[in-house]
Amino acid sequence: MIRQIAPLFFTTDIPATLAYYKDKLGFECLGTWLDPPAYVIVARDQCAIHFRCAEPPIANPDKYADELLDAYVHIEDADALYAEYGSRGVEFTRELANTPWQSREFGGKGLRRSPDRLWCEVIVRG
């Protein structure tokens, strides 16, 4: 039985990405591998994200220009997380709002652009 799926995203700077996820987004480090680190796992609320050090990716020309969405994060309270991230200085690309598809969502520049600007667009859905 599947219990959890953890996304794997690429970064060019593991230490900077780890610091951003800990300091800005409230994740904890579950482990890094190699020295200097080439892989890290961060987690929050029993959900993990894996990062691997890699060369900068090439943009996918088939994605919609106005919504480069790679993941949805489903949470219990969008208002509370929005307020927390605002207090931590996360810049939002989409303000907290109700959607026509019956969810409450926001998007964050800090969620999409970690220090090396390689993290995907994430919409937080409560």
N, C-alpha and C positions, 0 to 999 in steps of 0.2 A: 504494500500500500504506500502511495506517495504521501509523505508528510510535509515536505517543503521543497521549493525550488529556489536556488540562489543564483541571481544573475552574476555574470562575469563581465566586467567592463575594463577597458584598457586605459592606461595612464602613462605619461612620460616621466612622472615624478612621484614615486610611492611615498616618500616622507611628507611631501607637501599635501598630497591627497589624504593621507592618514590624518595629518594635523587638521585639515579642513573638516573632515567628517567628524572628528572628535570635538573640536572647538566650536564649530558653527552648527553642525547638525545633530550633535548629541549622541553619536555612536561610540561604542567602545571597540578597542582592538582585540580581536581574538587570536591574532598571530601574524607574524611576518616570516618570510622564508628567504634565505640567502643573505649575504653581506657583501655589498649593499643590498637592501631588500629589493626583490623582483616580484614579490607577490604578497598581498595582504588580505585578510578577511576582517571586515568590520561588522558589527551587529548592533541592533537596537530592537527592543521588544521582541526578542526571539526570531528576528528576521535578519539574515546575513546578506552582505554584498561582498563579492570577491573582486579584487583589482589585480591586474597583471601589468607589469611594465612592458611597454611596446612602443614602437615608432608611431608617430602621429598617423591617424587613419585618414583615408581619402573619403570625402563626403559622398554619400549615395545620391546620385542625381535623380533617382526615381522617387525620393521622398517629397512630400508636399513642403513647399518652401515656408509656409506659415505655421507648420506644426511638425517639427522634427521630433516626434514622440517615439520613444523607445520602450517606455514602461509606465504602467500605472502603479501607484502605491496605495493600497486600500487601508484606511485607518478608521479608528472609532470616532474621533472628534477632530474634524478639519479646522474648526474655529480655534481650538486649543493649540494645535500644532502650528497653525498660521501665526498666532500670537507669539508662541515660543520662538519660531524662526525669525519673526520680525524683531524680537528683542535681542537676538544673536547677530543681527545685521545682515541677514540673508536678503538679497535683492530679488524681488518678484517679477516674473515675466507675465504673469496672469494673476490679477487680484482674486481674492476669495469671493466666490459667487455660486449661486445655484445655477444649474444647467438645465436645458430642456430635456435631458435624458435622466432627470431625477437624481442627480448627485450634487454634492457641494465640493468644489474643486479650487485649487490654486496651482500655479506653476512658479518655479523659482529659478532665477538666474543662478543662485548659489547651488541649486540642485542640478542644474544643467552644466554650469561652468565652474568646476573645481579649479584650483590654482593653475593647472596646465590647460584649461579650457577644453578638455576632451570628454567630460562626462555627458551622458545623454540627457535629453529633455525628459523630465518626469512630471507627471500630473498627479497630485495628491488628491485622493478621492475619499470623502467621508460619508 
